[in-house]
Amino acid sequence: MAWILIVFLIFLGGLIAPFGDILGTKIGKARFSILKLRPKKTATIITIITGGFISSISIGLLILVSEEFRQRLFVDIPFLQKTLDESKKALIPLQEEQKQLEGKIIQKEKELNQLKNNIKEFRRGNVVIKRGQTLFIAEINPGFNVKRDFTKIYNEADRFVRKIVIPINKEAKNILLWRPSDITKIQTIAARGGNWILLIKSATNVLKGDNYVFVSPDLLENNFIVKKGDVITSSILGESDLNPKSIDLKIKSLLRETRDQIKSKGSQVNEIKTSGNFVKKIRDFLQENQNIKFKLEVVSLRDSKTVEPIVVEINILKIES
């Protein structure tokens, strides 16, 4: 059937094409004009129309005779277009995810490059100060004299860092370098009053013997992190936890949670200090009290602000049934 249709279309095209050519020639000789065009251009237009007529008849016959052609033209093509549109919509979140992944890759590459630089510095010499290490802490209270007191803080920090980096060179001074914009910002905030903590951190790894140390100062509000008697974290002990190994794991977990808790509140302290032999106290308590539920509480033993030590004890309490 397909071959018969193809032969028929070729035959039909062969018949109509000479007709169009003859028609165009006759119109040209007759000097016939359409829309005030030249006869030659009019003949060309007639020829083009004839060609379009051939194409229209061909498509019409294909639609009329071939079911497969109708299926592809009126069903498959719209379906494919719809599928394409849906695919484009589904591709949008994938493109966004790709952008996020590319951003993460770029960030990881930066971190890798920084790590390579750090390794080079470690191999090159004796690193005495690490990047991001806190070098000096100063408290700024109401009545702080920006010019006088800030100069005093700088001199103390500079003296402290010199003892670490160049202890032999007694004549060296002013090895701390920071951006003037950072100092201006800190002085502006401190001038408003209030309680603040000034942290001076190293901006790079520093080798022993370096002549300069680049630092990044930061100003934090000096707030209360915990107060005496505050229960910072707690945990329930069930019957399955009443053995020495489980109790030790619970205590370690509680202290980790406590550290994370105070960090989330803005504490700059890295370690938590414990008071008393609370492990023995808990074990003795459990020997005297069996077959009931207990609660462990991490309790602050003092008021502690942003950079002050966090001192705690761990108490054990009965839970009433």
Phi, psi and omega in degrees: 000318182295319180293320178299317180296319180295314180298320180296317180294321178296317180297317180296316178298321179295327178286318186284325183301310177298325179299316179295321181294315179297318180297318179295320180296315181296320179296324178294317179291327182282359181057035180282141184229139175243131178054037176063024176276164176293149180305321180298316179292324177298318178297322179297316180298319179297321179296318179297317179298321178298318178298318177296325179296319177300314181297318181297316179297320181298312181295318179299316178296320178299316179296320184287321188265321189261114176292323180298319179296317178299319181299313182292322185286315189260345182243304186294315183296312176300323179296317179296322179295318178297316178299320179297316178298316179296322179296321178297319178295319179292336182284336183301307178297329178293323177294320177296318178296322178297318178298318179297317179296320178297321177297318179295321179298317179298318179298317179295324178295320177297316179297321179295318178297320178296319178296319177299318179296319178297318180297319178300319180294320178298319180289330186283334182188192184267108180282119181255340177225131180266154177300130180087356181289134178285123184262329185204143179232131178225143179262133180244114183254169175304142183091006180296126177271111190303311185286309185290308186289326179292321176297321179296317179298317180298315182297319179294316179295319180297317179296319180296316182290323179300322180296333179275316190272312182228068183295336183283324184280097182283342185272344185293144177214160174053054178270348177281129179236130176217161183288135178303326181296324178296317181294318179300317180297315181294318180296322180295316180292316182295330182293342180284345182094177181105177179260125184224159173238126177262119176254130176248113184245151178286135179273345181216169168290142183237130179267152177296128181099352176299146182274340182221149178232116179277127185235161178233107180279149180217142182246124180240147175292135181269081183260163172287127176272310175220158175241159182303129179093352179293134172273111186278310178218163179208163180206147180268138175254119175268182182298326181287349182262359188272053173223155187307317182295315180294322180296317178299318179296320179297318181295315179298318179296319179297319181292324175295316178297322179296316179298316179297323181295313181289330176295321180294337178272356176107006180293141177260009181275135182267335182236153178252132179267138178248150183241135175079164178272074186289336179296314179296319180299320180292316180296318178297321180296319182290329177294329181272343183229108182244160172062030173224165179274151181229164178227129175262134180232133173266115188245133177287137180261359181201163171287132181225131177261194192307315184247009181274150181300147175259114182248127185226164167228158179249119180256152176241134184231150174282146173251119183292136179288000000 
